[in-house]
Amino acid sequence: MLTIKLLRDQKDEVINRLKIKNFNATSLVEEIILVDDERKETQNKLDACLAESNILAKQIGQLFKEGKQAEANDAKQRTAILKVESKDFGTRLSDLETKLSNLLVQLPNIPAEVVPAGKGADDNIEVKKGGVIPELSPEKLAHWDLAKKYDLIDFELGNKITGAGFPVYKGKGAKLQRALISYFLDQAVDNGYHEVIPPLMVNEASGFGTGQLPDKEGQMYHVGVDNFYLIPTAEVPVTNIFRDEILNSEDFPVKRVAYTPCFRREAGSYGKDVRGLNRLHQFDKVEIVQLRHPSDSYQALDEMVSYVESLVVSLGLPYRILRLCGGDMSFTSALTYDFEVYSAAQEKWLEVSSVSNFVDYQANRLKLRFKEKGEKKTQLAHTLNGSALALPRIVAALLENYQTAEGIMIPEVLVPYTKFEMI
């Protein structure tokens, strides 16, 4: 959530930068400032009423002692009037604060200067490409056919148990899944991330804190009786560990990693692009989260991008890194890099990771602050996160790219985890 101070100090700059996200903020920003003006005026009137009431409360007793009963009664009458006015101003102030909050959450985060203009995925910029696309035989199979051939993943059984998008992993398919999770967690821990296992359901406050609410209700599974939401990513519970916290500057960097299943309704998804593992409603992911000092959050983003790249390289997958354009970025992100791996049998690029810097946008919603050493004033921290990695499309690419006439080879780094070299 953007701060009122930023909107007041850099109104025109905010409006112009949000145009990169194809968002016309002019009328909304102007309304926010007008409501905030009224809020300030109402607060001042309330403060004046309360101050006068306090003065009169002290005077009334003294006036009675001095025998000035008429003046004391006049003061009591004035106090009664002020009490009514204070209540009215308090109610009005609460209404204005709610209105202001509802308006502020409608503004997306400001994109960084390096974010290119654009309307969608076709306008993203490729910043790096690596790996070698394997040459497969004409008899190559897509991963859903390989999964059936080697009895690794049962999509029809998952459909029976739950519905489309909830696969059942079996045998060596389950072991490969577990191997990837363990490998990604071990790598993150070795790179200084502290592992946590968070809840898989969150409350509304957590969804609001990281920006999933009120923007993405339709994409999350809602547990109505308890008013909880199944997490769409571990970003939500892990970042919310620090909601309403005040850190010290010496605490940075804060680095957390978590493996969780993730749940997304993906409303409106259909067709060949969602076949097999390409798009699921339940999937596994290892997520990395960082809290950083505002002075080095973009350096941290570069470090996280390099780290995710090292994972993809270690798996021997051809990849490319994209800087997302304004029209393809999330509501809350200031700068996002997407990783895609090449699926040799499908002959297409599959997204496997997004790594983002939210600067202080989430922190303002979370009330996540920090203090510099020796100072009392607090500042907003910066938050970042990234997939490291999302498993379904990684598995799809591994099955397809490593298929041979004899079977499916296992990348060398995973063999200590799978305990087998070939499917």
Residue pairs with C-beta under 8 A, 6 or more apart in sequence:
1 104
1 105
1 107
1 361
1 364
1 365
2 14
2 104
2 107
2 109
2 110
2 361
2 364
3 360
3 364
3 380
4 32
4 33
4 36
4 100
4 104
6 14
7 14
7 29
7 32
7 33
8 33
8 36
11 29
11 33
14 25
14 29
14 110
15 25
15 26
15 29
17 110
17 111
18 24
18 25
18 107
18 108
18 110
18 111
20 111
20 115
20 116
20 117
20 326
21 108
21 111
21 326
21 327
21 329
22 119
22 326
22 327
23 107
23 108
25 107
28 103
28 106
28 107
29 107
31 103
32 100
32 103
32 104
32 107
35 96
35 99
35 100
35 103
36 100
38 96
39 93
39 96
39 97
39 100
42 89
42 92
42 93
42 96
43 93
45 85
45 89
46 86
46 89
46 90
46 93
49 82
49 85
49 86
49 89
50 86
52 78
52 82
53 79
53 82
53 83
53 86
56 75
56 78
56 79
56 82
57 79
59 75
60 72
60 75
60 76
60 79
63 69
63 71
63 72
63 75
64 72
105 208
105 214
105 365
108 331
108 332
109 331
109 332
109 333
109 334
109 358
109 359
109 361
110 334
110 361
111 326
111 329
111 333
111 334
111 335
112 298
112 334
112 335
112 357
114 323
114 335
115 323
115 324
115 325
115 326
115 329
115 334
115 335
116 123
116 124
116 125
116 323
116 325
116 326
117 123
117 325
117 326
117 327
118 124
118 325
118 326
118 327
118 328
119 325
119 327
119 328
120 325
120 327
120 328
121 328
123 325
123 327
123 328
124 322
124 323
124 324
124 325
124 328
124 338
125 322
125 323
125 325
126 320
126 321
126 322
127 321
127 322
127 323
127 337
128 309
128 320
128 321
129 319
129 320
129 321
130 309
130 312
130 313
130 318
130 319
130 320
131 312
131 313
131 316
131 317
131 318
131 319
131 342
132 318
133 318
133 342
133 344
134 318
134 344
134 401
134 402
136 344
136 345
136 400
136 401
136 403
137 405
140 344
140 345
140 400
140 403
141 149
141 345
141 400
141 403
142 275
142 276
142 345
142 346
142 400
143 276
143 277
143 343
143 345
143 346
143 395
143 396
143 397
143 399
143 400
144 153
144 155
144 275
144 276
144 277
146 152
146 345
146 399
146 400
146 403
146 408
147 153
147 154
147 155
147 173
147 276
147 399
150 172
150 173
150 407
150 408
150 423
151 170
151 171
151 173
152 169
152 170
152 171
152 172
152 173
152 176
152 399
152 423
153 167
153 168
153 169
153 170
153 173
153 277
154 167
154 168
154 170
155 167
155 168
155 276
157 168
158 164
158 165
158 166
158 167
158 168
159 166
161 168
162 282
163 281
164 281
165 266
165 274
165 279
165 280
165 281
165 282
166 280
166 281
166 282
167 277
167 280
169 177
172 418
172 420
172 423
175 418
175 419
175 420
176 395
176 398
176 410
176 414
176 418
176 423
177 284
177 391
177 395
178 417
179 414
179 417
179 418
180 389
180 391
180 394
180 395
180 414
180 417
181 259
181 284
181 286
181 391
182 417
183 413
183 414
183 417
184 259
184 286
184 311
184 388
184 389
185 195
185 257
185 259
185 286
187 310
187 311
187 314
187 388
188 195
188 257
188 286
188 288
188 388
189 195
189 257
191 307
192 255
193 255
193 256
193 257
193 288
194 255
194 256
194 257
195 256
195 257
195 258
196 238
196 241
196 256
196 257
196 258
197 258
197 259
197 260
198 231
198 234
198 237
198 238
198 241
198 258
198 260
199 231
199 237
200 230
200 231
200 237
200 260
200 261
200 263
201 223
201 226
201 228
201 229
201 230
201 231
202 228
202 229
202 231
202 236
202 237
202 240
203 227
203 228
203 229
204 213
204 227
204 229
205 240
205 243
206 236
206 237
206 240
206 243
207 213
207 220
207 229
207 236
208 214
208 365
209 236
209 239
209 240
209 243
209 362
209 365
209 366
210 235
210 236
210 239
210 240
210 332
210 362
210 365
210 366
211 330
211 331
211 332
211 358
211 361
211 362
211 365
212 219
212 220
212 229
212 232
212 236
213 229
215 331
215 332
216 232
218 265
218 267
219 232
219 264
219 265
219 266
219 267
220 229
220 230
220 232
220 263
220 264
220 265
221 229
221 230
221 263
221 265
222 228
222 229
222 230
223 229
223 230
230 263
231 237
231 260
231 262
231 263
232 262
232 263
232 264
233 260
233 262
233 285
233 287
233 385
233 387
234 258
234 259
234 260
234 262
234 285
234 286
234 287
234 289
235 287
235 289
235 385
237 258
237 260
238 256
238 258
238 287
238 289
238 385
239 289
239 362
239 366
239 383
239 385
240 366
241 256
242 254
242 291
242 366
242 368
242 381
243 366
243 367
243 368
244 366
244 367
244 368
245 368
245 369
246 369
246 370
246 371
246 378
247 254
247 291
247 368
247 369
247 370
247 371
247 381
248 370
248 371
248 373
249 293
249 370
249 371
249 372
249 373
250 373
251 291
251 370
252 291
252 292
252 293
252 370
252 381
253 290
253 291
253 292
253 293
253 300
254 290
254 291
254 292
255 288
255 289
255 290
256 288
256 289
256 290
257 286
257 287
257 288
257 289
257 388
258 286
258 287
258 289
259 284
259 285
259 286
259 287
260 284
260 285
260 287
261 282
261 283
261 284
261 285
262 282
262 283
262 284
262 285
262 390
263 281
263 282
264 280
264 281
264 283
265 281
266 274
266 279
266 280
266 281
269 279
273 279
276 396
277 283
277 392
277 393
277 395
277 396
278 350
278 392
278 393
278 396
280 392
283 390
283 391
283 392
284 390
284 391
284 392
285 387
285 389
285 390
285 391
286 387
286 388
286 389
286 391
287 385
287 386
287 387
287 388
288 304
288 307
288 385
288 386
288 388
289 383
289 384
289 385
290 300
290 304
290 383
290 384
290 385
291 368
291 381
291 382
291 383
291 384
292 300
292 381
292 382
292 383
292 384
293 370
293 381
293 382
294 359
294 360
294 379
294 380
294 381
294 382
297 357
297 359
297 382
297 384
298 335
298 357
300 357
300 382
300 384
301 335
301 337
301 355
301 356
301 357
301 384
304 355
304 384
304 386
304 388
305 321
305 337
305 355
305 386
307 388
308 339
308 353
308 355
308 386
308 387
308 388
308 389
309 319
309 321
309 339
311 388
311 389
312 319
312 339
312 341
312 352
312 353
312 389
313 319
314 411
314 413
315 394
315 398
315 411
315 413
315 414
316 401
316 402
316 411
317 341
317 342
317 394
317 397
317 398
317 401
318 341
318 342
318 401
319 339
319 340
319 341
319 342
320 339
320 340
320 342
320 349
321 337
321 338
321 339
322 337
322 338
322 339
322 340
323 335
323 336
323 337
324 333
324 336
324 337
324 338
329 336
330 336
330 354
330 356
332 356
332 358
332 361
332 362
333 356
333 357
333 358
334 356
334 357
334 358
334 359
334 361
335 356
335 357
336 354
336 355
336 356
336 357
337 354
337 355
337 356
338 351
338 353
338 354
338 355
339 351
339 352
339 353
339 354
339 355
339 387
339 389
340 349
340 350
340 351
340 352
341 349
341 350
341 352
341 393
341 394
341 397
342 348
342 349
342 350
342 397
342 401
343 349
343 350
343 393
343 396
343 397
343 400
343 401
344 397
344 400
344 401
345 400
345 401
345 403
346 396
346 400
350 393
350 396
350 397
351 393
352 387
352 389
352 390
352 393
352 394
352 397
353 386
353 387
353 388
353 389
353 390
354 386
354 387
355 384
355 385
355 386
355 387
356 384
356 385
356 386
357 382
357 384
358 382
358 383
358 384
358 385
359 382
359 383
360 380
360 381
360 382
362 368
362 383
363 369
363 380
363 381
363 382
363 383
364 380
366 383
368 380
368 381
368 383
369 378
369 379
369 380
369 381
370 378
370 379
370 381
371 377
371 378
371 379
372 379
398 408
398 411
399 408
402 408
402 409
402 410
402 411
406 422
407 422
407 423
408 422
408 423
409 421
409 422
410 418
410 420
410 421
410 422
410 423
415 421
